[in-house]
Amino acid sequence: MTHLPDSLAQIRDDFLDLEQSDRLVLLLEFANELPELPERFRDHPDLLERVEECQAPVYIFVEVGEDTVVHLHATAPKEAPTTRGFASILVQGLAGLTSQQVLDVPDDFPQTIGLSEAVSPLRMRGMNALLGRTKRQVRARQAA
């Protein structure tokens, strides 16, 4: 059973409350809010997984704590603001969620925030891949 956590529901509602042109502005705001990678990842880029479906070089790493709380880390170049914005949405929207809550996020979440008309299908594919790879890493951490 998939369920959209309150954090992602709020982000979705914020996007849907805006006119189409303003949604891109909000996405750019998210792009500017993507947290820097923790030092331990800056020194070990080999720990990060490249999201090949994204045109820009986007990398992620998922940590799952003993309390099953998920921490998503992502990096994307400033020159790729739409992809960087969606990475930031996931980093912020998944923060503090448990593994199961992350796995329960609907796979079509990227399509629900009203950006399909504002960004290219290729960008939407990258957004879907970011979520899919995040879930895959969560499953791998659970199995380990």
NORSUL-V440529 format. One record per residue. N is the residue number from 1. RES is the residue in one small letter. SS is DSSP state (hx for helix, st for strand, lp for the rest). PHI is phi as a letter, one per 30 degrees, with the letter a starting at -180 (999 if undefined). Layout:
n: <N:N>
res: <RES:RES>
ss: <SS:SS>
phi: <PHI:PHI>
This chain:
n: <1:2:3:4:5:6:7:8:9:10:11:12:13:14:15:16:17:18:19:20:21:22:23:24:25:26:27:28:29:30:31:32:33:34:35:36:37:38:39:40:41:42:43:44:45:46:47:48:49:50:51:52:53:54:55:56:57:58:59:60:61:62:63:64:65:66:67:68:69:70:71:72:73:74:75:76:77:78:79:80:81:82:83:84:85:86:87:88:89:90:91:92:93:94:95:96:97:98:99:100:101:102:103:104:105:106:107:108:109:110:111:112:113:114:115:116:117:118:119:120:121:122:123:124:125:126:127:128:129:130:131:132:133:134:135:136:137:138:139:140:141:142:143:144>
res: <m:t:h:l:p:d:s:l:a:q:i:r:d:d:f:l:d:l:e:q:s:d:r:l:v:l:l:l:e:f:a:n:e:l:p:e:l:p:e:r:f:r:d:h:p:d:l:l:e:r:v:e:e:c:q:a:p:v:y:i:f:v:e:v:g:e:d:t:v:v:h:l:h:a:t:a:p:k:e:a:p:t:t:r:g:f:a:s:i:l:v:q:g:l:a:g:l:t:s:q:q:v:l:d:v:p:d:d:f:p:q:t:i:g:l:s:e:a:v:s:p:l:r:m:r:g:m:n:a:l:l:g:r:t:k:r:q:v:r:a:r:q:a:a>
ss: <lp:lp:lp:lp:lp:hx:hx:hx:hx:hx:hx:hx:hx:hx:hx:hx:lp:lp:lp:hx:hx:hx:hx:hx:hx:hx:hx:hx:hx:hx:hx:hx:lp:lp:lp:lp:lp:lp:hx:hx:hx:hx:lp:lp:hx:hx:hx:lp:st:st:lp:lp:lp:lp:lp:lp:lp:lp:st:st:st:st:st:st:lp:lp:lp:lp:st:st:st:st:st:st:st:lp:lp:lp:lp:lp:hx:hx:hx:hx:hx:hx:hx:hx:hx:hx:hx:hx:hx:hx:lp:lp:lp:st:hx:hx:hx:hx:hx:lp:lp:lp:lp:lp:hx:hx:hx:hx:lp:lp:lp:lp:lp:lp:lp:lp:hx:hx:hx:hx:hx:hx:hx:hx:hx:hx:hx:hx:hx:hx:hx:hx:hx:hx:hx:hx:hx:hx:hx:lp>
phi: <999:c:b:d:d:e:d:d:d:d:d:e:d:d:d:d:d:c:d:e:d:d:d:d:d:d:d:d:d:d:e:d:c:d:d:d:d:d:e:d:d:d:d:b:d:d:d:d:c:d:c:d:d:d:d:d:d:c:b:b:a:c:c:b:d:d:d:i:d:c:b:c:c:b:b:a:d:d:d:b:d:d:d:d:d:d:e:d:e:d:e:d:d:c:e:i:d:d:e:d:d:d:d:d:d:e:d:c:e:e:d:d:c:i:c:e:d:c:b:d:e:d:d:d:d:d:d:d:d:e:d:d:d:d:d:d:d:d:d:d:d:d:d:d>
